[in-house]
Amino acid sequence: MTALSFDENGVDVVYEGTEFRLEKALIEEAVGKSYPDVTDHEVLKIVEKEPSLSGEPRRIGDIVR
């Protein structure tokens, strides 16, 4: 399971027991959107090859409010 923790400057990720950070600029470049408009599902797709997506995608701008 992958855990994502969002803040205004990026995402802390725990993936298969490894912790790392995805910075805001990296996410924007990878997805091609401004950081607040990126969804949690899009971030998960950056981390995992074939993620198990459930529920509705949530915009980072709504999560960090």
FENGIMO-V845674 format. One record per helix or strand of 2 or more residues. SS is the DSSP state (hx for helix, st for strand). FROM is the first residue (numbers start at 1). LEN is the number of residues. If there is no record, write none. Layout:
SS|FROM|LEN + SS|FROM|LEN
This chain:
st|2|6 + st|10|6 + st|18|6 + hx|24|8 + hx|35|3 + hx|40|8 + hx|60|4
